[in-house]
Amino acid sequence: MILIGQYDSSFVRRIGIALTLYGLPFEHRPWSIFGDVDKIQPINPLIRVPTMVLDDGDVIVDSPSMIDHIDSLVPPDLRLLPQAEPERHRAIAIMALATGFADKGAALFYEKQLHDHPSEFWMDRCRRQMLGVLDSLEMKRSSIASIYWFGEQFGHADIAVACAIRHISEAHPGLIHLESYPALAAHCASMEALPVFQQISQPFIAPA
């Protein structure tokens, strides 16, 4: 498999972390959607990352589908997503909040960087949505006594939250004050201390 995209994107990073934890061999191509358009477009006409090229040549173009695919390659008891309900749909909901948070952060970044006259209305809307997600995640995480979101072993939900918060904290310095979210701050610190998080990591690089 080939994973395309830089690890400063939480969407790319969470896939790289999952592949590494599963021990699935892959080639990482750290291409940028700005600097490497000519390389990415023939593979993914959406020109976005992550892009995953499977061994048979098929291409997957969004991170939830990539998670679903690589989960299918390992036995159920090794998957990073709870297999029984209600934990399964609860974990998926946390993952959706985390990726939605990162999506809004990306939208805010591009609005500020790519427009001569950014829309204050749109930027304020993005900020309010992002802070609303943080409030929701903080409330959920602070109500959990286990080490990780769904027990004593971390999973896709834990990974998605930590990757998204690292990504947006670096892309928007000063936007997130983690001291206001102590449960999330502790969660992110514990995840970032894990060897796989240190291995699959890249400081945020703003597009030129």
C-alpha positions in Angstrom: 0.0 0.0 0.0 1.0 3.6 -0.6 -0.1 6.4 1.8 0.1 9.9 0.2 0.2 13.0 2.3 2.2 14.7 5.0 1.9 13.8 8.7 1.2 17.4 9.7 -2.4 16.6 8.5 -4.3 14.8 11.2 -6.2 12.8 8.5 -2.9 11.4 7.1 -1.3 10.9 10.5 -4.1 8.9 11.9 -3.9 6.5 9.0 -0.1 6.2 9.3 -0.5 5.5 13.0 -3.1 2.8 12.4 -1.1 1.1 9.6 2.0 1.1 11.9 0.1 -0.3 14.9 -1.3 -3.1 12.7 2.1 -3.9 11.3 0.8 -3.5 7.7 3.6 -2.6 5.3 3.2 0.6 3.4 5.1 3.2 1.5 4.7 6.8 2.6 4.9 9.5 0.0 4.8 12.9 1.8 3.3 14.9 -1.1 1.6 18.2 -0.6 -1.7 19.2 -2.3 0.0 22.5 -3.2 3.5 21.6 -4.1 2.8 18.1 -5.6 -0.5 18.6 -7.5 1.0 17.1 -10.7 1.8 13.9 -8.8 -1.5 13.6 -6.9 -4.0 14.5 -9.5 -3.5 11.5 -11.8 -4.0 9.3 -8.8 -6.8 11.2 -7.0 -8.7 13.7 -9.1 -10.0 15.4 -5.9 -6.3 16.4 -5.3 -6.5 15.9 -1.5 -4.8 13.9 1.1 -4.7 11.3 2.5 -4.8 9.2 -0.7 -4.2 5.5 -0.4 -3.2 3.3 -3.3 -3.9 -0.4 -2.6 -1.7 -3.2 -3.7 -4.1 -4.0 -6.6 -4.0 -0.4 -7.8 -7.4 0.7 -6.4 -7.4 4.1 -4.8 -9.2 5.2 -1.6 -9.7 9.0 -1.2 -11.0 9.6 2.3 -9.7 8.7 5.8 -12.9 7.0 7.1 -12.9 4.6 4.2 -9.2 3.9 4.7 -9.8 3.0 8.3 -12.6 0.7 7.3 -10.4 -1.0 4.7 -7.3 -1.5 6.9 -9.5 -2.7 9.8 -10.7 -5.5 7.4 -7.2 -6.7 7.0 -6.7 -7.6 10.6 -8.6 -10.0 12.9 -11.6 -8.5 14.7 -9.9 -8.8 18.1 -7.0 -6.7 17.0 -9.1 -3.9 15.5 -8.8 -0.4 17.0 -12.6 0.1 16.8 -14.9 -1.6 19.3 -16.8 -4.4 17.6 -19.7 -4.6 19.9 -22.5 -2.1 20.4 -23.1 0.4 21.8 -19.3 1.1 22.1 -18.9 0.8 18.3 -21.3 3.6 17.3 -20.1 5.7 20.2 -16.5 5.4 19.0 -17.5 6.3 15.5 -19.3 9.4 16.8 -16.1 10.5 18.6 -14.1 10.0 15.5 -16.6 12.0 13.5 -16.4 14.9 15.9 -12.6 14.8 15.8 -12.4 14.8 12.0 -15.2 17.4 11.7 -13.2 19.6 14.1 -10.1 19.2 11.9 -12.2 19.9 8.8 -13.4 23.2 10.2 -9.8 24.0 11.2 -8.6 23.4 7.6 -11.5 25.5 6.2 -10.6 28.3 8.6 -6.9 28.1 7.6 -7.6 28.3 3.9 -10.1 31.1 4.3 -7.4 33.2 6.1 -4.5 32.2 3.9 -6.0 32.0 0.4 -8.4 35.0 0.3 -7.5 38.6 -0.1 -10.6 39.5 1.9 -11.5 36.6 4.3 -15.1 36.4 5.4 -15.3 37.4 9.1 -18.7 35.8 9.3 -17.4 32.4 7.9 -14.3 32.5 10.1 -16.3 33.2 13.2 -18.7 30.4 12.3 -15.8 28.0 12.0 -14.3 29.0 15.3 -17.7 28.6 17.1 -18.2 25.2 15.6 -14.7 24.1 16.6 -15.0 25.4 20.1 -18.4 23.7 20.4 -16.8 20.4 19.4 -14.0 20.9 22.0 -16.7 21.5 24.7 -18.5 18.4 23.7 -15.3 16.2 23.7 -14.2 17.6 27.0 -17.5 16.8 28.6 -17.4 13.3 27.2 -13.8 12.6 28.1 -14.0 14.0 31.6 -16.9 11.6 32.4 -14.8 8.5 31.6 -12.7 6.9 34.3 -10.8 4.5 32.1 -7.3 5.2 30.8 -8.5 5.6 27.2 -11.9 6.4 25.7 -13.2 2.9 25.6 -11.2 1.0 28.1 -7.6 0.1 28.9 -6.5 0.0 25.2 -6.5 3.0 23.0 -8.3 2.9 19.6 -9.2 4.9 16.6 -11.3 7.4 18.6 -8.3 8.2 20.9 -6.0 8.5 17.9 -8.4 10.8 15.9 -8.9 13.2 18.8 -5.2 13.6 19.6 -4.2 13.9 16.0 -6.9 16.6 15.3 -6.0 18.7 18.3 -2.3 18.6 17.6 -3.0 19.5 13.9 -5.3 22.5 14.7 -3.2 23.7 17.7 -0.2 24.1 15.3 -2.1 25.4 12.3 -3.9 28.0 14.5 -1.6 29.1 17.3 -3.6 30.7 20.1 -7.0 29.5 19.0 -7.1 26.5 21.4 -6.3 27.0 25.1 -5.9 23.5 26.3 -5.8 24.6 29.9 -9.5 25.2 29.5 -9.9 21.5 28.6 -8.0 19.5 31.2 -9.4 16.1 30.3 -8.5 16.6 26.6 -5.1 18.1 27.5 -4.3 15.0 29.6 -5.6 12.7 26.8 -3.4 14.4 24.1 -0.3 14.4 26.3 -0.6 10.7 27.0 -1.2 9.9 23.3 1.7 12.1 22.1 4.0 10.3 24.5 3.4 6.9 22.8 6.3 5.7 20.6 4.0 5.4 17.6 2.9 9.0 17.9 6.5 10.1 18.1 7.4 8.0 15.1 4.5 9.1 12.9 4.8 12.9 13.4 5.6 16.1 11.6 5.3 19.7 12.7 2.8 21.7 10.8 4.1 23.2 7.6 2.0 26.0 6.1 1.6 25.8 2.3 3.9 28.1 0.4 
